[in-house]
Amino acid sequence: MNSDAADRTIADFWAGLRRHLASDAKRTGDELAPSFRPDKEKTDARQKAAFLNELLDGEVYLPLKDGTLRFLETYDALVQIEEILLHGHYDFRTDLTQPFVIDGGANFGLATYQIKRRHPDAEIWAYEPNPAAADVLRENAERLGWTGVKIEEAALGGERGEVSFNVHPGMPMGSSRFPRLRDKGFDTEAITVPQHAVTDIVADRIVAFLKLDVEGNEYEIFDVLDGKLMNVQNIFIEVHFGGGISSDHLSRPLSVLERNDFEYMVARADGVTPLQPLMGKNGVRGKDSSVNVWARQRTLK
């Protein structure tokens, strides 16, 4: 990447991010952005992560308009900032004044933050099985004074019980029931965590938004939701491939959506889906990738 392109990457990222930040952080970024010199040898994402790290002076606190959120790792925070704040992946429409939301894979709470900004009276059940991330999530909920937010330090899956979970300290958002990062050479720790059954939650509630970024557990969840989605209005799923996930076929969740009368859209996931799928030596999907799926009940206007 040439220097001009790298400069544009940072300029575009800052233009999007500053709209969401507190005033002091905006002033700091306005001074930093013109003088920041990206490393053109790095990927776009790593350049933006370096800029974010410098903007925050190496700290792990994100000063947003409605309060400060602590996070665990800068690159993880960057990915979620782009997906949730800049691209609005979890924005949804509902006529409910107090929408009920299931946040599967809540991490440090940025999705909960954004949903609360758009729907202040929302009731959110946030599931996060990584103990370190769950601690930060609870801390952020207390600091921002969120009401109507129930935090469960548990996985979300097809059956209630206990499951093995692979924690990756260096990339918390990649922690998973599956050895996705371990098989790529990353250090992981296998722990046992409780798992809650998604069918217990959706049975008697109108769910305005079901968000699933659960690192491979989405297949199990959708298998058990077939025929039980009549109370769910809007859905986001990040569908993962490879990395020890068995029977990882996009047709599995999509066929459930079709049988349950949902319209849907599928799009590449930035940073993980191959840019040139037909040129890859490891197949069209690559070794370890994902796609995003948005779905909405056809009966909703």
Wavefront OBJ file of the C-alpha trace (Angstrom):
o trace
v 0.000 0.000 0.000
v 1.369 3.440 -0.919
v 1.552 6.329 1.523
v -1.391 8.222 0.040
v -3.662 5.197 0.355
v -2.493 4.597 3.931
v -3.181 8.235 4.821
v -6.687 7.962 3.341
v -7.317 4.815 5.387
v -6.603 6.670 8.624
v -8.447 9.810 7.537
v -11.585 7.839 6.646
v -11.421 5.825 9.860
v -11.036 8.947 11.981
v -13.895 10.717 10.197
v -16.196 7.852 11.114
v -14.932 7.322 14.652
v -14.935 10.943 15.831
v -18.741 11.145 15.508
v -19.025 8.669 18.375
v -16.398 10.012 20.771
v -16.485 12.338 23.748
v -15.338 15.933 23.172
v -11.842 15.570 24.672
v -11.125 12.514 22.533
v -12.302 14.378 19.435
v -9.832 17.175 20.107
v -7.013 14.687 20.644
v -7.841 12.861 17.436
v -8.147 16.068 15.410
v -4.576 16.887 16.384
v -3.279 13.342 15.910
v -4.862 12.367 12.585
v -3.010 14.853 10.319
v 0.375 14.017 11.849
v -0.061 10.249 12.215
v 2.248 8.360 9.884
v 0.895 4.904 9.045
v 3.216 1.980 8.441
v 2.436 1.193 4.820
v 3.754 -2.347 5.312
v 0.875 -3.101 7.682
v -2.627 -4.087 6.684
v -5.403 -1.492 6.835
v -6.715 -3.028 10.046
v -3.326 -2.995 11.778
v -2.776 0.637 10.759
v -6.111 1.623 12.248
v -5.359 -0.365 15.394
v -2.041 1.523 15.742
v -3.871 4.836 15.333
v -6.491 3.824 17.909
v -3.784 2.788 20.354
v -2.027 6.141 19.977
v -5.309 8.048 20.214
v -6.008 6.337 23.547
v -2.387 6.737 24.706
v -2.033 2.992 25.059
v -4.937 2.764 27.492
v -7.842 0.322 27.210
v -10.655 2.821 27.777
v -12.839 4.035 24.918
v -14.318 7.491 25.660
v -17.667 7.529 23.873
v -20.379 10.191 23.877
v -22.519 8.416 26.436
v -19.726 7.093 28.633
v -16.403 5.274 28.727
v -16.095 1.561 28.012
v -13.125 -0.539 29.046
v -11.968 -3.223 26.621
v -9.418 -6.019 26.740
v -7.394 -5.723 23.533
v -6.991 -2.913 20.994
v -7.347 -4.928 17.795
v -10.494 -6.602 19.140
v -11.890 -3.181 20.024
v -11.089 -1.858 16.545
v -12.980 -4.677 14.818
v -16.037 -4.095 16.983
v -15.863 -0.304 16.598
v -15.976 -0.676 12.832
v -18.719 -3.294 12.802
v -20.971 -1.764 15.448
v -20.387 2.006 15.465
v -19.103 2.835 11.990
v -21.036 0.287 9.914
v -24.114 -0.163 12.115
v -24.236 -3.938 11.742
v -26.518 -4.323 14.767
v -28.916 -1.462 14.084
v -32.473 -2.707 13.717
v -36.001 -1.372 13.339
v -38.911 -2.254 15.605
v -42.257 -0.788 16.642
v -41.779 -2.027 20.199
v -41.137 0.721 22.744
v -39.305 -1.672 25.094
v -37.674 -4.138 22.712
v -36.234 -7.364 24.082
v -32.755 -8.147 22.715
v -30.563 -11.234 23.009
v -26.873 -10.346 22.668
v -25.019 -13.597 22.065
v -21.280 -12.960 22.326
v -21.456 -9.624 24.144
v -17.689 -9.199 24.690
v -16.991 -5.855 26.435
v -20.466 -4.472 25.741
v -20.154 -2.250 22.678
v -23.231 -3.792 21.050
v -25.197 -3.266 24.250
v -23.984 0.341 24.350
v -25.132 1.032 20.781
v -28.480 -0.690 21.217
v -29.112 1.294 24.407
v -28.312 4.531 22.563
v -30.875 3.741 19.861
v -33.420 2.051 22.154
v -32.955 3.440 25.699
v -35.745 1.315 27.177
v -34.554 -1.948 25.628
v -34.232 -5.034 27.798
v -31.008 -6.814 26.866
v -29.825 -10.250 27.911
v -26.076 -10.282 27.241
v -24.248 -13.622 27.076
v -20.456 -13.743 27.406
v -18.694 -16.997 28.382
v -15.140 -15.606 28.459
v -14.612 -14.784 32.170
v -12.259 -11.857 31.514
v -14.633 -10.295 28.993
v -17.622 -10.888 31.275
v -15.815 -9.050 34.098
v -15.217 -6.063 31.822
v -18.822 -6.189 30.604
v -20.112 -6.024 34.182
v -17.728 -3.167 34.966
v -18.938 -1.197 31.933
v -22.591 -1.822 32.736
v -22.068 -0.495 36.256
v -20.044 2.529 35.108
v -22.650 3.571 32.541
v -25.576 2.757 34.815
v -27.356 0.558 32.322
v -30.820 -0.524 33.390
v -32.630 -3.470 31.904
v -29.376 -5.277 31.078
v -28.989 -8.838 32.353
v -25.432 -10.188 32.058
v -24.934 -13.946 31.901
v -21.389 -15.304 32.153
v -22.388 -18.242 29.978
v -22.366 -19.523 26.422
v -25.532 -19.450 24.352
v -26.279 -22.742 22.622
v -28.772 -25.421 21.757
v -28.880 -27.214 25.096
v -28.546 -26.227 28.738
v -25.522 -27.642 30.550
v -21.765 -27.204 30.730
v -19.430 -27.051 27.727
v -15.728 -26.801 27.035
v -14.626 -23.332 25.948
v -11.291 -22.212 24.487
v -10.156 -18.835 25.848
v -7.562 -16.842 23.912
v -6.131 -13.962 26.011
v -4.482 -12.254 23.029
v -7.675 -12.157 20.960
v -10.625 -12.388 23.368
v -13.278 -12.021 20.653
v -11.937 -15.195 19.005
v -12.495 -17.340 22.094
v -14.762 -20.204 21.151
v -16.147 -23.633 21.940
v -14.095 -24.745 18.953
v -10.264 -24.834 18.683
v -10.254 -22.214 15.932
v -7.303 -20.200 17.243
v -5.486 -23.074 18.929
v -5.244 -24.865 15.592
v -3.640 -21.725 14.118
v -0.869 -21.790 16.721
v -2.273 -19.315 19.248
v -2.079 -19.952 22.968
v -5.473 -20.911 24.355
v -6.801 -22.227 27.633
v -9.622 -24.768 27.738
v -12.110 -24.100 30.520
v -15.600 -25.308 31.377
v -18.445 -22.792 31.220
v -22.225 -22.974 31.667
v -24.355 -22.899 28.534
v -27.935 -21.635 28.321
v -30.441 -22.997 25.812
v -31.651 -20.381 23.356
v -35.035 -22.102 23.037
v -35.720 -21.437 26.726
v -35.368 -17.709 26.053
v -37.347 -17.258 22.832
v -40.275 -19.495 23.792
v -42.379 -16.899 25.628
v -40.887 -13.554 24.589
v -41.132 -11.343 21.513
v -37.480 -10.922 20.551
v -36.933 -7.678 18.664
v -33.326 -8.566 17.856
v -31.345 -11.788 18.134
v -27.625 -11.095 17.698
v -25.311 -14.077 17.343
v -21.556 -13.636 17.152
v -20.766 -16.879 18.939
v -17.715 -18.154 17.037
v -19.177 -21.327 15.543
v -21.973 -22.096 18.010
v -24.477 -20.501 15.623
v -24.976 -23.838 13.812
v -26.145 -25.617 16.962
v -28.366 -22.664 17.856
v -30.089 -22.565 14.482
v -30.579 -26.314 14.409
v -32.737 -26.088 17.546
v -34.490 -22.843 16.515
v -36.032 -24.411 13.417
v -39.796 -24.024 13.825
v -39.382 -21.819 16.909
v -38.604 -18.426 15.395
v -42.146 -17.080 15.238
v -41.430 -14.684 18.150
v -38.176 -13.327 16.664
v -38.299 -10.186 14.511
v -34.725 -9.350 13.480
v -31.567 -11.473 13.431
v -27.860 -10.935 12.872
v -25.557 -13.953 12.552
v -21.853 -14.086 11.889
v -21.492 -17.497 10.292
v -18.022 -18.991 10.818
v -16.144 -21.565 8.757
v -13.139 -23.778 9.435
v -11.059 -23.955 12.580
v -12.494 -27.185 13.941
v -16.163 -26.328 13.310
v -17.869 -29.491 12.120
v -20.409 -29.442 9.299
v -19.833 -25.734 8.711
v -22.206 -25.138 5.839
v -23.926 -21.812 5.205
v -26.963 -23.718 3.956
v -27.741 -24.864 7.505
v -28.769 -21.479 8.997
v -30.067 -20.169 5.660
v -32.400 -23.121 5.182
v -33.770 -22.557 8.703
v -34.430 -18.900 7.850
v -36.210 -19.869 4.636
v -38.395 -22.502 6.297
v -39.346 -19.983 9.011
v -40.364 -17.262 6.543
v -37.460 -14.833 6.953
v -35.985 -12.675 4.258
v -32.208 -12.376 4.517
v -29.069 -10.841 3.090
v -25.555 -12.316 3.097
v -22.376 -10.217 2.891
v -18.660 -10.743 3.367
v -17.209 -10.064 6.790
v -14.516 -7.388 6.585
v -11.030 -8.582 7.374
v -11.752 -12.326 7.411
v -13.451 -13.173 4.109
v -10.976 -13.573 1.216
v -10.955 -10.510 -1.048
v -10.443 -12.719 -4.121
v -12.159 -15.999 -3.230
v -11.516 -17.631 -6.594
v -7.772 -17.006 -6.336
v -7.209 -18.678 -2.987
v -5.104 -21.816 -2.598
v -7.176 -22.938 0.400
v -10.547 -23.010 -1.313
v -13.113 -20.297 -1.929
v -13.644 -19.629 1.789
v -10.034 -19.867 2.881
v -8.947 -21.773 5.970
v -10.824 -19.745 8.572
v -13.387 -17.150 7.540
v -16.927 -15.920 8.124
v -19.834 -14.145 6.487
v -22.533 -11.895 7.931
v -26.232 -12.656 7.659
v -29.048 -10.221 8.415
v -32.619 -11.565 8.552
v -36.089 -10.177 9.212
v -39.528 -11.750 9.469
v -41.323 -11.377 6.129
v -44.543 -10.438 7.925
v -42.932 -7.266 9.328
v -43.205 -4.092 7.301
l 1 2 3 4 5 6 7 8 9 10 11 12 13 14 15 16 17 18 19 20 21 22 23 24 25 26 27 28 29 30 31 32 33 34 35 36 37 38 39 40 41 42 43 44 45 46 47 48 49 50 51 52 53 54 55 56 57 58 59 60 61 62 63 64 65 66 67 68 69 70 71 72 73 74 75 76 77 78 79 80 81 82 83 84 85 86 87 88 89 90 91 92 93 94 95 96 97 98 99 100 101 102 103 104 105 106 107 108 109 110 111 112 113 114 115 116 117 118 119 120 121 122 123 124 125 126 127 128 129 130 131 132 133 134 135 136 137 138 139 140 141 142 143 144 145 146 147 148 149 150 151 152 153 154 155 156 157 158 159 160 161 162 163 164 165 166 167 168 169 170 171 172 173 174 175 176 177 178 179 180 181 182 183 184 185 186 187 188 189 190 191 192 193 194 195 196 197 198 199 200 201 202 203 204 205 206 207 208 209 210 211 212 213 214 215 216 217 218 219 220 221 222 223 224 225 226 227 228 229 230 231 232 233 234 235 236 237 238 239 240 241 242 243 244 245 246 247 248 249 250 251 252 253 254 255 256 257 258 259 260 261 262 263 264 265 266 267 268 269 270 271 272 273 274 275 276 277 278 279 280 281 282 283 284 285 286 287 288 289 290 291 292 293 294 295 296 297 298 299 300 301
